[in-house]
């Protein structure tokens, strides 16, 4: 982190005081300003009231679990688009999918090494820099197709005249597909363009984000008409009529 940059703010939500202190110490050494919470309800209140650059969120929390907190953060408040890194002792594939589908940007299972944790935090922050957005939009042109309108300058999406709330990654992947209708993007290509080749993100994450987008813009997510699957390859936006 450059000395000229303002310290970015992280909310670390973890009920284990020892792990929380470990997070605070190493993130502080990495140049981040860390605020802490050990309670789900308290963390949600803070996340709704004040903006952060990253939220590190444990799943198993008192008063409100991390999945509920994540979904609530994504629904309203100051951190609807803030990247969320979920941390939990549960590491089965189904738990990972639930965490990502709730709106998390990445997932780290306990026990984890400190170096991996700090590297994962850095990767999530890098791919969510505003500068990355500017690289990924096609000269900031507005895209309209099949009732969908995407304004990259305002980061605004609407379908049939109805505004749609999208996270940063959801908007980026939808914009990339919709701006090139009929062109098939492999999962690897989407990883490179939206996540900038982040080695910590897998192709499963691409599927999860596409699934989230479909639930928001398709009239029937199980039978999509906009974001189509190219079986064995990846995804494409439907051809323009």
N, C-alpha and C positions, 0 to 999 in steps of 0.2 A: 504494500500500500504506500502511495506517494506521500511524502511529508506535507505536500501542499494541499492534499485532499482533506475535506472534513471527515472526521471519524464517523463511520457508519454505525448505526444503532442496531443492536441485536437484542431481541427478547428471548431469553433462555427459560423454557418452561419445563421443569423437571422436579419431581417430588423427592428424589433422593438428594439430600443436601450435599453429600460428598461428591456425587457426579456433577451436580450443579456448580459446585465450587471449582471442580476440574474444568468444566466448560468455561466458566467465567475467567479463570486464570489464563488459559491458553488462547482464548479469543481476544482477551485484553492484550496479551503479548503479540498477537497478530495485528494489533492496531485498531481493534474494534471497541466501541463503547457498549458494554453489556449491562442489561438490566435483567433481573431474575424474578421468577415466580415459581412457587411449588404447588399451586392450586389452580385447577382448571377454570373455575368461575372467575377468580381474580384475574387470571391471565386474559380471559375473554373480555372482561371489562376494560383492561388496559389496552388491548389490541383494538378495541372499538373506539377508544378515545384519543390515542396518540399514534402517529405513524412510526414505523420501524422499517429498516432496510432488509431485515431478515428475522424470521421467527423460527426458533428451534423448539420443536414441540414433541414431548413424550406422549405416548398413547395412554399409558396407565397413570391416571391422575385422580386425586380426590375431588369430589363435588361434581366435576364434569370430565368425562374422558376426552382424550385428545382428538378422536374422530369427530365428536360433537363440536368441540371447540373449533376445529379446522373448518367444518361446514359452516358454522356460524360466522367465522371471520370472512369467509368467501361470500357470504350473503349480504353483509353490510358493514359499514364502519371505515375506519381510516386505513385499513390494511387489506382491502379486498384483492389487490393485485400484488401484495408483498409476497416474495418467495417464502415457502414454508418447507423446512427440512424436518421430517418426522423421525423420531428416535424411539426405539422400543425393544424390549427383550423378545418380542414375538417376531419370528422371521420366516414363517411359512409363506408360500406364494399367495395364498388367499388373503392373509393379513396385509401383504404388500399391496395387492390390488385394491383392497378396501381403503388403505391409506392414500393411495394415489387418486382413486376415484372420489375421495372426499375433498380433493382440491390441493393436496400436497404436491410440491414440485420434485421432491426427492425423498429417499427413505434410507435410513441407516439402522442396522440391527445391532443390539448389544450382545455380547461385549464388543467394543470397537477400540481400535488403537487411537491414541491422541493424534498422531500424524494423519491418519485417515480422516478423522473427524474434521480437523482444521482444513485439510485439502478439500473435503467435500463442501464445507462452508464456503471456501474461496471459489470453488467451481460454480456453486449456485449463485453467488453474488456476481461473478463475472458474466454469466450468461443472462443476467437480468439488468445489466447496465443500460441506461437510456441510449447510449451510443450504439449498442447492438441493434436496437430497434431501427435506428436510422439506416443501418446497413441493409436491413432485410426488407424494406418496403420499396416497391418499384416507383422511384421518383415521387413518392407520396401521392400516387394517383388513387382516386376513389374507384373502387370496383363494385359494379352492380351486375348481378346475374341471378336469374330464377327467383326473384323476389328478395334476394339477399343484397344488402349494401354494406360495404366496409370502407370506413374512412380512416386510413392509417395515421393521418396527421392528428386527429382527435382521438384515435384508438376507440372508435365507436362502431358498433355493429348493430344492424337491424334486419329483421326478417318480416316481410309483409307489413312494414311500417311499425313493427313492434321492436323496441330496443331490447337487445340481448346483452346480458352481462357476461363478459369473457375475461378469463385471466390472461396474463401476458402471453403465456405459451399457447393457450387456446386461440387467441387472436392471431398470433404469428403463423400457426400451422394452418388455420382456416384461410388467412390472407394469401399465403403461399400457394395453396391449392386453387382457390377461387380466381386468383389472378392469372392462372394458366389452365383454363378448363380443358379437360380431355387428356392432359399430360399426366402420365403415371409417375409418381415419386416413390421410390423404394423406401423402406423404413430407414435404411442407412443414409439415404439422401436427406430425409427429413431430420434425422439426428444431426447431420452436418449443418443443415441450413437453419434449423430452429434452436438446437442446443449447441451449435458450433463445435461439434465433435467431442463434447464432454465425455471422457472415458467412463465416468461413473453412471451414465444413463444408458439403459438397455433398450432394445427394440420393444420390449414389453411396455415401457413407458410411452412410446409412440402410440401403441394400440390403446392404452388407457386414456390418453389425452384425446385421441380421435373419438373414442366412445363418449367422453364427456361433452365434446363439441356436438356430436350427433344428438345427444339428449336435449341440447339447447336450441338447435336450429332445424332439426328434422321433425316433420309432423308425425312420423312413425320411425323412431330410431332403430327398430328391428328390421325395417324395410326402407333403408335410406334412399332418397332421391337426389341428394346433393353430393354428399361425400361417399363415393363408391369404392368398394374394395376390389383391387386387382389381385386375385387369389394367387398366393405364392410370391407376390412381388411387393405390393404396398397399397397406396391409395391414390385416387384422382378425384377431381371435381367434375361433375357431370358436364358433358359437352353443351355448349350454348345452342339453343334451338335456332 
